[in-house]
Amino acid sequence: MTFSKKGKIGAILCFIITISTISGFLILRKNTLKTPRKWTFMFYLDGDNDLERDMIMNVNDLEIVGSNPYINLVVQLDRSPNNENIIEKSGNWTDTRRAFITKD
């Protein structure tokens, strides 16, 4: 069985949401900055093509879950200076940026 690119991304997001939900129920004490997180998921998203709009929407999906005391979500985004699919609320930046994802 083969999956499309969007199907694979959807499966990864479902996995992250499931793990985040499970780990949220397992919190027994308040987390502090001194406590390292057990997992870090790093995403590289390249929007130097017609997939820029999908890339931004994927980041928005990650923000639904956000990082928690057990999981870091980190993204590196690359946008095209020539893309017509700029999403205004995301700003009109065109370089490569790295971000720590929090719940939005």
DODO-212638 format. One record per atom (N, C-alpha, C, CB): residue number from 0; residue in one letter; atom name; y negated, x, z. Coordinates in nm, 4 decimals. Glycine has a CB too. Example, Ala and Ser with C-alpha at 12.3 -4.5 7.8 and 13.67 -1.06 7.14 Angstrom:
! DODO-212638
<0, A, N, <0.5690, 1.3190, 0.7800>>
<0, A, CA, <0.4500, 1.2300, 0.7800>>
<0, A, C, <0.3300, 1.3200, 0.7800>>
<0, A, CB, <0.4473, 1.1308, 0.9046>>
<1, S, N, <0.2250, 1.2850, 0.7080>>
<1, S, CA, <0.1060, 1.3670, 0.7140>>
<1, S, C, <-0.0030, 1.2900, 0.7870>>
<1, S, CB, <0.0598, 1.4084, 0.5725>>
This chain:
! DODO-212638
<0, M, N, <0.1157, 0.0841, 0.0000>>
<0, M, CA, <0.0000, 0.0000, 0.0000>>
<0, M, C, <-0.1233, 0.0896, 0.0000>>
<0, M, CB, <0.0009, -0.0962, 0.1208>>
<1, T, N, <-0.2178, 0.0631, -0.0868>>
<1, T, CA, <-0.3406, 0.1414, -0.0924>>
<1, T, C, <-0.4587, 0.0547, -0.0521>>
<1, T, CB, <-0.3621, 0.2002, -0.2333>>
<2, F, N, <-0.5592, 0.1188, 0.0055>>
<2, F, CA, <-0.6786, 0.0494, 0.0508>>
<2, F, C, <-0.7982, 0.0982, -0.0283>>
<2, F, CB, <-0.7009, 0.0702, 0.2018>>
<3, S, N, <-0.8940, 0.0104, -0.0484>>
<3, S, CA, <-1.0184, 0.0512, -0.1118>>
<3, S, C, <-1.1009, 0.1304, -0.0118>>
<3, S, CB, <-1.0973, -0.0716, -0.1641>>
<4, K, N, <-1.2075, 0.1932, -0.0579>>
<4, K, CA, <-1.2942, 0.2716, 0.0287>>
<4, K, C, <-1.3522, 0.1841, 0.1404>>
<4, K, CB, <-1.4072, 0.3364, -0.0531>>
<5, K, N, <-1.3975, 0.0633, 0.1055>>
<5, K, CA, <-1.4517, -0.0282, 0.2062>>
<5, K, C, <-1.3432, -0.0724, 0.3033>>
<5, K, CB, <-1.5152, -0.1508, 0.1390>>
<6, G, N, <-1.2206, -0.0907, 0.2544>>
<6, G, CA, <-1.1099, -0.1292, 0.3413>>
<6, G, C, <-1.0783, -0.0222, 0.4434>>
<6, G, CB, <-0.9870, -0.1591, 0.2594>>
<7, K, N, <-1.0826, 0.1047, 0.4013>>
<7, K, CA, <-1.0583, 0.2160, 0.4928>>
<7, K, C, <-1.1674, 0.2240, 0.5985>>
<7, K, CB, <-1.0498, 0.3480, 0.4157>>
<8, I, N, <-1.2931, 0.2076, 0.5565>>
<8, I, CA, <-1.4047, 0.2121, 0.6507>>
<8, I, C, <-1.3926, 0.0971, 0.7501>>
<8, I, CB, <-1.5405, 0.2056, 0.5761>>
<9, G, N, <-1.3568, -0.0208, 0.7011>>
<9, G, CA, <-1.3385, -0.1365, 0.7891>>
<9, G, C, <-1.2284, -0.1125, 0.8911>>
<9, G, CB, <-1.3065, -0.2609, 0.7070>>
<10, A, N, <-1.1193, -0.0514, 0.8474>>
<10, A, CA, <-1.0086, -0.0218, 0.9385>>
<10, A, C, <-1.0517, 0.0776, 1.0464>>
<10, A, CB, <-0.8882, 0.0337, 0.8604>>
<11, I, N, <-1.1284, 0.1780, 1.0082>>
<11, I, CA, <-1.1775, 0.2766, 1.1047>>
<11, I, C, <-1.2693, 0.2096, 1.2060>>
<11, I, CB, <-1.2515, 0.3916, 1.0330>>
<12, L, N, <-1.3595, 0.1242, 1.1580>>
<12, L, CA, <-1.4508, 0.0543, 1.2495>>
<12, L, C, <-1.3747, -0.0380, 1.3437>>
<12, L, CB, <-1.5545, -0.0262, 1.1705>>
<13, C, N, <-1.2725, -0.1070, 1.2942>>
<13, C, CA, <-1.1908, -0.1926, 1.3814>>
<13, C, C, <-1.1219, -0.1095, 1.4886>>
<13, C, CB, <-1.0860, -0.2702, 1.2990>>
<14, F, N, <-1.0725, 0.0070, 1.4501>>
<14, F, CA, <-1.0077, 0.0961, 1.5465>>
<14, F, C, <-1.1060, 0.1386, 1.6548>>
<14, F, CB, <-0.9501, 0.2200, 1.4756>>
<15, I, N, <-1.2273, 0.1771, 1.6141>>
<15, I, CA, <-1.3277, 0.2214, 1.7108>>
<15, I, C, <-1.3673, 0.1077, 1.8038>>
<15, I, CB, <-1.4513, 0.2759, 1.6386>>
<16, I, N, <-1.3857, -0.0113, 1.7482>>
<16, I, CA, <-1.4216, -0.1258, 1.8312>>
<16, I, C, <-1.3107, -0.1564, 1.9311>>
<16, I, CB, <-1.4501, -0.2489, 1.7439>>
<17, T, N, <-1.1866, -0.1497, 1.8866>>
<17, T, CA, <-1.0733, -0.1746, 1.9761>>
<17, T, C, <-1.0678, -0.0719, 2.0872>>
<17, T, CB, <-0.9423, -0.1738, 1.8983>>
<18, I, N, <-1.0778, 0.0563, 2.0524>>
<18, I, CA, <-1.0734, 0.1627, 2.1530>>
<18, I, C, <-1.1904, 0.1492, 2.2495>>
<18, I, CB, <-1.0754, 0.3014, 2.0859>>
<19, S, N, <-1.3090, 0.1195, 2.1975>>
<19, S, CA, <-1.4264, 0.1051, 2.2834>>
<19, S, C, <-1.4108, -0.0117, 2.3797>>
<19, S, CB, <-1.5518, 0.0864, 2.1988>>
<20, T, N, <-1.3550, -0.1208, 2.3314>>
<20, T, CA, <-1.3345, -0.2376, 2.4168>>
<20, T, C, <-1.2337, -0.2075, 2.5260>>
<20, T, CB, <-1.2880, -0.3573, 2.3341>>
<21, I, N, <-1.1239, -0.1441, 2.4882>>
<21, I, CA, <-1.0217, -0.1085, 2.5873>>
<21, I, C, <-1.0786, -0.0122, 2.6899>>
<21, I, CB, <-0.8985, -0.0464, 2.5188>>
<22, S, N, <-1.1486, 0.0908, 2.6430>>
<22, S, CA, <-1.2027, 0.1894, 2.7375>>
<22, S, C, <-1.3095, 0.1270, 2.8265>>
<22, S, CB, <-1.2612, 0.3099, 2.6619>>
<23, G, N, <-1.3821, 0.0259, 2.7746>>
<23, G, CA, <-1.4813, -0.0437, 2.8560>>
<23, G, C, <-1.4179, -0.1137, 2.9743>>
<23, G, CB, <-1.5571, -0.1439, 2.7720>>
<24, F, N, <-1.2984, -0.1668, 2.9587>>
<24, F, CA, <-1.2289, -0.2330, 3.0681>>
<24, F, C, <-1.1721, -0.1330, 3.1688>>
<24, F, CB, <-1.1175, -0.3200, 3.0133>>
<25, L, N, <-1.1570, -0.0094, 3.1274>>
<25, L, CA, <-1.0975, 0.0911, 3.2148>>
<25, L, C, <-1.1985, 0.1661, 3.3007>>
<25, L, CB, <-1.0212, 0.1889, 3.1328>>
<26, I, N, <-1.3256, 0.1329, 3.2874>>
<26, I, CA, <-1.4277, 0.2024, 3.3657>>
<26, I, C, <-1.4126, 0.1623, 3.5121>>
<26, I, CB, <-1.5714, 0.1696, 3.3133>>
<27, L, N, <-1.3839, 0.2605, 3.5964>>
<27, L, CA, <-1.3643, 0.2326, 3.7382>>
<27, L, C, <-1.4836, 0.2741, 3.8222>>
<27, L, CB, <-1.2407, 0.3024, 3.7881>>
<28, R, N, <-1.5649, 0.3605, 3.7701>>
<28, R, CA, <-1.6836, 0.4035, 3.8437>>
<28, R, C, <-1.7951, 0.4303, 3.7451>>
<28, R, CB, <-1.6545, 0.5294, 3.9295>>
<29, K, N, <-1.9171, 0.4350, 3.7977>>
<29, K, CA, <-2.0319, 0.4580, 3.7107>>
<29, K, C, <-2.0251, 0.6003, 3.6546>>
<29, K, CB, <-2.1653, 0.4352, 3.7876>>
<30, N, N, <-2.0454, 0.6121, 3.5256>>
<30, N, CA, <-2.0431, 0.7421, 3.4596>>
<30, N, C, <-2.1737, 0.8169, 3.4849>>
<30, N, CB, <-2.0191, 0.7256, 3.3086>>
<31, T, N, <-2.1644, 0.9463, 3.5003>>
<31, T, CA, <-2.2833, 1.0301, 3.5119>>
<31, T, C, <-2.2822, 1.1306, 3.3980>>
<31, T, CB, <-2.2890, 1.1022, 3.6504>>
<32, L, N, <-2.3941, 1.1961, 3.3756>>
<32, L, CA, <-2.4016, 1.2949, 3.2688>>
<32, L, C, <-2.3093, 1.4131, 3.2934>>
<32, L, CB, <-2.5435, 1.3436, 3.2532>>
<33, K, N, <-2.2688, 1.4346, 3.4163>>
<33, K, CA, <-2.1801, 1.5465, 3.4473>>
<33, K, C, <-2.0367, 1.5200, 3.4026>>
<33, K, CB, <-2.1828, 1.5753, 3.5964>>
<34, T, N, <-2.0035, 1.3958, 3.3757>>
<34, T, CA, <-1.8688, 1.3609, 3.3344>>
<34, T, C, <-1.8583, 1.3698, 3.1820>>
<34, T, CB, <-1.8311, 1.2191, 3.3843>>
<35, P, N, <-1.7756, 1.4595, 3.1311>>
<35, P, CA, <-1.7628, 1.4681, 2.9846>>
<35, P, C, <-1.6894, 1.3457, 2.9299>>
<35, P, CB, <-1.6881, 1.5979, 2.9438>>
<36, R, N, <-1.7189, 1.3133, 2.8081>>
<36, R, CA, <-1.6528, 1.2005, 2.7427>>
<36, R, C, <-1.5201, 1.2471, 2.6862>>
<36, R, CB, <-1.7419, 1.1399, 2.6309>>
<37, K, N, <-1.4239, 1.1581, 2.6873>>
<37, K, CA, <-1.2891, 1.1946, 2.6456>>
<37, K, C, <-1.2764, 1.2118, 2.4939>>
<37, K, CB, <-1.1914, 1.0899, 2.6931>>
<38, W, N, <-1.3500, 1.1324, 2.4155>>
<38, W, CA, <-1.3406, 1.1359, 2.2696>>
<38, W, C, <-1.4784, 1.1466, 2.2071>>
<38, W, CB, <-1.2686, 1.0116, 2.2171>>
<39, T, N, <-1.4849, 1.2167, 2.0950>>
<39, T, CA, <-1.6053, 1.2185, 2.0120>>
<39, T, C, <-1.5626, 1.1892, 1.8683>>
<39, T, CB, <-1.6811, 1.3567, 2.0224>>
<40, F, N, <-1.6206, 1.0829, 1.8122>>
<40, F, CA, <-1.5969, 1.0485, 1.6720>>
<40, F, C, <-1.7203, 1.0902, 1.5941>>
<40, F, CB, <-1.5664, 0.8949, 1.6535>>
<41, M, N, <-1.6994, 1.1753, 1.4943>>
<41, M, CA, <-1.8101, 1.2244, 1.4129>>
<41, M, C, <-1.7924, 1.1711, 1.2706>>
<41, M, CB, <-1.8166, 1.3812, 1.4143>>
<42, F, N, <-1.8988, 1.1107, 1.2178>>
<42, F, CA, <-1.8948, 1.0510, 1.0847>>
<42, F, C, <-1.9942, 1.1229, 0.9953>>
<42, F, CB, <-1.9256, 0.8991, 1.0903>>
<43, Y, N, <-1.9488, 1.1638, 0.8775>>
<43, Y, CA, <-2.0395, 1.2181, 0.7763>>
<43, Y, C, <-2.0526, 1.1121, 0.6685>>
<43, Y, CB, <-1.9873, 1.3555, 0.7170>>
<44, L, N, <-2.1746, 1.0647, 0.6470>>
<44, L, CA, <-2.1994, 0.9588, 0.5498>>
<44, L, C, <-2.2967, 1.0107, 0.4451>>
<44, L, CB, <-2.2549, 0.8308, 0.6187>>
<45, D, N, <-2.2519, 1.0136, 0.3208>>
<45, D, CA, <-2.3321, 1.0662, 0.2120>>
<45, D, C, <-2.3857, 0.9522, 0.1276>>
<45, D, CB, <-2.2504, 1.1632, 0.1260>>
<46, G, N, <-2.5182, 0.9344, 0.1290>>
<46, G, CA, <-2.5802, 0.8263, 0.0539>>
<46, G, C, <-2.6581, 0.8753, -0.0660>>
<46, G, CB, <-2.6704, 0.7475, 0.1429>>
<47, D, N, <-2.6205, 0.9904, -0.1201>>
<47, D, CA, <-2.6876, 1.0430, -0.2393>>
<47, D, C, <-2.6358, 0.9749, -0.3657>>
<47, D, CB, <-2.6677, 1.1952, -0.2494>>
<48, N, N, <-2.6105, 0.8460, -0.3554>>
<48, N, CA, <-2.5567, 0.7702, -0.4686>>
<48, N, C, <-2.5864, 0.6227, -0.4453>>
<48, N, CB, <-2.4024, 0.7945, -0.4861>>
<49, D, N, <-2.5170, 0.5376, -0.5151>>
<49, D, CA, <-2.5431, 0.3939, -0.5018>>
<49, D, C, <-2.4813, 0.3320, -0.3762>>
<49, D, CB, <-2.4908, 0.3219, -0.6234>>
<50, L, N, <-2.4234, 0.4133, -0.2888>>
<50, L, CA, <-2.3628, 0.3633, -0.1649>>
<50, L, C, <-2.4566, 0.3746, -0.0446>>
<50, L, CB, <-2.2344, 0.4390, -0.1363>>
<51, E, N, <-2.5827, 0.4084, -0.0689>>
<51, E, CA, <-2.6752, 0.4263, 0.0434>>
<51, E, C, <-2.6876, 0.2998, 0.1279>>
<51, E, CB, <-2.8125, 0.4674, -0.0080>>
<52, R, N, <-2.6997, 0.1859, 0.0655>>
<52, R, CA, <-2.7120, 0.0596, 0.1397>>
<52, R, C, <-2.5890, 0.0374, 0.2281>>
<52, R, CB, <-2.7301, -0.0598, 0.0420>>
<53, D, N, <-2.4698, 0.0643, 0.1750>>
<53, D, CA, <-2.3468, 0.0507, 0.2532>>
<53, D, C, <-2.3435, 0.1500, 0.3682>>
<53, D, CB, <-2.2243, 0.0701, 0.1641>>
<54, M, N, <-2.3936, 0.2708, 0.3457>>
<54, M, CA, <-2.3980, 0.3722, 0.4494>>
<54, M, C, <-2.4814, 0.3239, 0.5688>>
<54, M, CB, <-2.4552, 0.5032, 0.3933>>
<55, I, N, <-2.6002, 0.2698, 0.5397>>
<55, I, CA, <-2.6871, 0.2212, 0.6461>>
<55, I, C, <-2.6215, 0.1036, 0.7186>>
<55, I, CB, <-2.8243, 0.1797, 0.5892>>
<56, M, N, <-2.5541, 0.0170, 0.6450>>
<56, M, CA, <-2.4857, -0.0958, 0.7075>>
<56, M, C, <-2.3711, -0.0486, 0.7963>>
<56, M, CB, <-2.4333, -0.1918, 0.6008>>
<57, N, N, <-2.3024, 0.0591, 0.7573>>
<57, N, CA, <-2.1963, 0.1162, 0.8411>>
<57, N, C, <-2.2523, 0.1691, 0.9719>>
<57, N, CB, <-2.1236, 0.2283, 0.7666>>
<58, V, N, <-2.3686, 0.2340, 0.9651>>
<58, V, CA, <-2.4322, 0.2827, 1.0880>>
<58, V, C, <-2.4688, 0.1640, 1.1771>>
<58, V, CB, <-2.5589, 0.3678, 1.0553>>
<59, N, N, <-2.5206, 0.0576, 1.1184>>
<59, N, CA, <-2.5525, -0.0622, 1.1966>>
<59, N, C, <-2.4278, -0.1190, 1.2637>>
<59, N, CB, <-2.6170, -0.1687, 1.1072>>
<60, D, N, <-2.3133, -0.1154, 1.1938>>
<60, D, CA, <-2.1875, -0.1608, 1.2533>>
<60, D, C, <-2.1477, -0.0729, 1.3715>>
<60, D, CB, <-2.0757, -0.1614, 1.1482>>
<61, L, N, <-2.1662, 0.0582, 1.3582>>
<61, L, CA, <-2.1352, 0.1487, 1.4691>>
<61, L, C, <-2.2243, 0.1202, 1.5898>>
<61, L, CB, <-2.1515, 0.2948, 1.4250>>
<62, E, N, <-2.3486, 0.0792, 1.5648>>
<62, E, CA, <-2.4410, 0.0487, 1.6743>>
<62, E, C, <-2.3989, -0.0767, 1.7508>>
<62, E, CB, <-2.5828, 0.0312, 1.6202>>
<63, I, N, <-2.3185, -0.1615, 1.6910>>
<63, I, CA, <-2.2667, -0.2780, 1.7637>>
<63, I, C, <-2.1800, -0.2312, 1.8795>>
<63, I, CB, <-2.1856, -0.3712, 1.6693>>
<64, V, N, <-2.1016, -0.1270, 1.8551>>
<64, V, CA, <-2.0141, -0.0710, 1.9581>>
<64, V, C, <-2.0912, 0.0280, 2.0441>>
<64, V, CB, <-1.8913, -0.0026, 1.8944>>
<65, G, N, <-2.1541, 0.1250, 1.9813>>
<65, G, CA, <-2.2279, 0.2281, 2.0535>>
<65, G, C, <-2.1375, 0.3212, 2.1318>>
<65, G, CB, <-2.3267, 0.1645, 2.1465>>
<66, S, N, <-2.1941, 0.4306, 2.1756>>
<66, S, CA, <-2.1216, 0.5240, 2.2612>>
<66, S, C, <-2.1069, 0.4606, 2.3992>>
<66, S, CB, <-2.1951, 0.6623, 2.2700>>
<67, N, N, <-2.0042, 0.5009, 2.4715>>
<67, N, CA, <-1.9845, 0.4513, 2.6074>>
<67, N, C, <-1.9415, 0.5685, 2.6948>>
<67, N, CB, <-1.8784, 0.3357, 2.6116>>
<68, P, N, <-1.9114, 0.5479, 2.8215>>
<68, P, CA, <-1.8770, 0.6609, 2.9076>>
<68, P, C, <-1.7548, 0.7425, 2.8644>>
<68, P, CB, <-1.8541, 0.6110, 3.0442>>
<69, Y, N, <-1.6738, 0.6895, 2.7753>>
<69, Y, CA, <-1.5540, 0.7610, 2.7324>>
<69, Y, C, <-1.5581, 0.8055, 2.5865>>
<69, Y, CB, <-1.4341, 0.6747, 2.7542>>
<70, I, N, <-1.6509, 0.7510, 2.5084>>
<70, I, CA, <-1.6541, 0.7794, 2.3650>>
<70, I, C, <-1.7955, 0.8138, 2.3197>>
<70, I, CB, <-1.6008, 0.6596, 2.2852>>
<71, N, N, <-1.8081, 0.9261, 2.2463>>
<71, N, CA, <-1.9320, 0.9600, 2.1757>>
<71, N, C, <-1.9165, 0.9177, 2.0307>>
<71, N, CB, <-1.9648, 1.1132, 2.1864>>
<72, L, N, <-2.0185, 0.8544, 1.9764>>
<72, L, CA, <-2.0234, 0.8264, 1.8333>>
<72, L, C, <-2.1410, 0.9045, 1.7770>>
<72, L, CB, <-2.0368, 0.6718, 1.8038>>
<73, V, N, <-2.1125, 0.9927, 1.6811>>
<73, V, CA, <-2.2148, 1.0785, 1.6218>>
<73, V, C, <-2.2052, 1.0649, 1.4697>>
<73, V, CB, <-2.1974, 1.2286, 1.6671>>
<74, V, N, <-2.3204, 1.0552, 1.4035>>
<74, V, CA, <-2.3209, 1.0470, 1.2577>>
<74, V, C, <-2.4107, 1.1551, 1.1993>>
<74, V, CB, <-2.3673, 0.9079, 1.2112>>
<75, Q, N, <-2.3750, 1.1989, 1.0814>>
<75, Q, CA, <-2.4635, 1.2820, 1.0003>>
<75, Q, C, <-2.4820, 1.2080, 0.8691>>
<75, Q, CB, <-2.4053, 1.4283, 0.9781>>
<76, L, N, <-2.6080, 1.1761, 0.8394>>
<76, L, CA, <-2.6421, 1.0952, 0.7225>>
<76, L, C, <-2.7163, 1.1792, 0.6211>>
<76, L, CB, <-2.7263, 0.9735, 0.7626>>
<77, D, N, <-2.6862, 1.1566, 0.4956>>
<77, D, CA, <-2.7566, 1.2249, 0.3876>>
<77, D, C, <-2.8021, 1.1191, 0.2886>>
<77, D, CB, <-2.6660, 1.3328, 0.3183>>
<78, R, N, <-2.9327, 1.1128, 0.2631>>
<78, R, CA, <-2.9884, 1.0126, 0.1719>>
<78, R, C, <-3.0492, 1.0799, 0.0502>>
<78, R, CB, <-3.0941, 0.9265, 0.2433>>
<79, S, N, <-3.0577, 1.0043, -0.0556>>
<79, S, CA, <-3.1107, 1.0543, -0.1813>>
<79, S, C, <-3.2608, 1.0290, -0.1916>>
<79, S, CB, <-3.0383, 0.9896, -0.2987>>
<80, P, N, <-3.3361, 1.1260, -0.2432>>
<80, P, CA, <-3.4792, 1.1021, -0.2644>>
<80, P, C, <-3.5056, 1.0096, -0.3828>>
<80, P, CB, <-3.5513, 1.2341, -0.2860>>
<81, N, N, <-3.4060, 0.9860, -0.4652>>
<81, N, CA, <-3.4244, 0.9055, -0.5858>>
<81, N, C, <-3.3591, 0.7685, -0.5794>>
<81, N, CB, <-3.3709, 0.9790, -0.7030>>
<82, N, N, <-3.3161, 0.7272, -0.4620>>
<82, N, CA, <-3.2423, 0.6018, -0.4525>>
<82, N, C, <-3.3366, 0.4832, -0.4453>>
<82, N, CB, <-3.1507, 0.6032, -0.3310>>
<83, E, N, <-3.3066, 0.3797, -0.5203>>
<83, E, CA, <-3.3867, 0.2575, -0.5202>>
<83, E, C, <-3.3397, 0.1590, -0.4140>>
<83, E, CB, <-3.3821, 0.1918, -0.6570>>
<84, N, N, <-3.2327, 0.1912, -0.3419>>
<84, N, CA, <-3.1751, 0.0987, -0.2440>>
<84, N, C, <-3.2233, 0.1257, -0.1019>>
<84, N, CB, <-3.0243, 0.1068, -0.2483>>
<85, I, N, <-3.3432, 0.1791, -0.0878>>
<85, I, CA, <-3.3958, 0.2101, 0.0449>>
<85, I, C, <-3.4055, 0.0815, 0.1267>>
<85, I, CB, <-3.5348, 0.2798, 0.0349>>
<86, I, N, <-3.3537, 0.0851, 0.2464>>
<86, I, CA, <-3.3659, -0.0270, 0.3391>>
<86, I, C, <-3.4870, 0.0031, 0.4271>>
<86, I, CB, <-3.2338, -0.0478, 0.4255>>
<87, E, N, <-3.5909, -0.0743, 0.4146>>
<87, E, CA, <-3.7197, -0.0439, 0.4766>>
<87, E, C, <-3.7112, -0.0290, 0.6281>>
<87, E, CB, <-3.8190, -0.1514, 0.4426>>
<88, K, N, <-3.6336, -0.1130, 0.6965>>
<88, K, CA, <-3.6294, -0.1037, 0.8423>>
<88, K, C, <-3.5641, 0.0260, 0.8897>>
<88, K, CB, <-3.5549, -0.2228, 0.8998>>
<89, S, N, <-3.4954, 0.0956, 0.8011>>
<89, S, CA, <-3.4351, 0.2244, 0.8361>>
<89, S, C, <-3.5310, 0.3398, 0.8099>>
<89, S, CB, <-3.3058, 0.2455, 0.7577>>
<90, G, N, <-3.6473, 0.3115, 0.7574>>
<90, G, CA, <-3.7430, 0.4166, 0.7254>>
<90, G, C, <-3.7178, 0.4714, 0.5868>>
<90, G, CB, <-3.7363, 0.5287, 0.8281>>
<91, N, N, <-3.8147, 0.5418, 0.5358>>
<91, N, CA, <-3.8043, 0.5941, 0.4005>>
<91, N, C, <-3.7839, 0.7451, 0.4033>>
<91, N, CB, <-3.9292, 0.5583, 0.3192>>
<92, W, N, <-3.6914, 0.7914, 0.4824>>
<92, W, CA, <-3.6623, 0.9341, 0.4877>>
<92, W, C, <-3.5550, 0.9665, 0.3839>>
<92, W, CB, <-3.6165, 0.9768, 0.6306>>
<93, T, N, <-3.5558, 1.0915, 0.3367>>
<93, T, CA, <-3.4643, 1.1274, 0.2276>>
<93, T, C, <-3.3878, 1.2566, 0.2536>>
<93, T, CB, <-3.5414, 1.1404, 0.0986>>
<94, D, N, <-3.3943, 1.3075, 0.3738>>
<94, D, CA, <-3.3230, 1.4323, 0.4036>>
<94, D, C, <-3.1918, 1.4028, 0.4759>>
<94, D, CB, <-3.4111, 1.5263, 0.4891>>
<95, T, N, <-3.1327, 1.5052, 0.5334>>
<95, T, CA, <-3.0099, 1.4907, 0.6110>>
<95, T, C, <-3.0456, 1.4869, 0.7587>>
<95, T, CB, <-2.9100, 1.6064, 0.5808>>
<96, R, N, <-2.9873, 1.3915, 0.8316>>
<96, R, CA, <-3.0161, 1.3769, 0.9744>>
<96, R, C, <-2.8878, 1.3547, 1.0517>>
<96, R, CB, <-3.1136, 1.2608, 0.9990>>
<97, R, N, <-2.8925, 1.3932, 1.1782>>
<97, R, CA, <-2.7815, 1.3753, 1.2687>>
<97, R, C, <-2.8273, 1.2827, 1.3813>>
<97, R, CB, <-2.7307, 1.5122, 1.3239>>
<98, A, N, <-2.7394, 1.1931, 1.4272>>
<98, A, CA, <-2.7792, 1.0983, 1.5310>>
<98, A, C, <-2.6640, 1.0685, 1.6251>>
<98, A, CB, <-2.8302, 0.9689, 1.4685>>
<99, F, N, <-2.6990, 1.0487, 1.7509>>
<99, F, CA, <-2.6061, 1.0001, 1.8535>>
<99, F, C, <-2.6215, 0.8484, 1.8548>>
<99, F, CB, <-2.6352, 1.0644, 1.9975>>
<100, I, N, <-2.5108, 0.7764, 1.8348>>
<100, I, CA, <-2.5161, 0.6312, 1.8213>>
<100, I, C, <-2.5072, 0.5657, 1.9593>>
<100, I, CB, <-2.4021, 0.5806, 1.7294>>
<101, T, N, <-2.6059, 0.4817, 1.9876>>
<101, T, CA, <-2.6041, 0.4028, 2.1110>>
<101, T, C, <-2.5910, 0.2566, 2.0740>>
<101, T, CB, <-2.7323, 0.4271, 2.1966>>
<102, K, N, <-2.5568, 0.1738, 2.1723>>
<102, K, CA, <-2.5417, 0.0310, 2.1469>>
<102, K, C, <-2.6771, -0.0286, 2.1167>>
<102, K, CB, <-2.4763, -0.0405, 2.2668>>
<103, D, N, <-2.6826, -0.1063, 2.0095>>
<103, D, CA, <-2.8095, -0.1643, 1.9653>>
<103, D, C, <-2.8068, -0.3146, 1.9747>>
<103, D, CB, <-2.8411, -0.1222, 1.8229>>
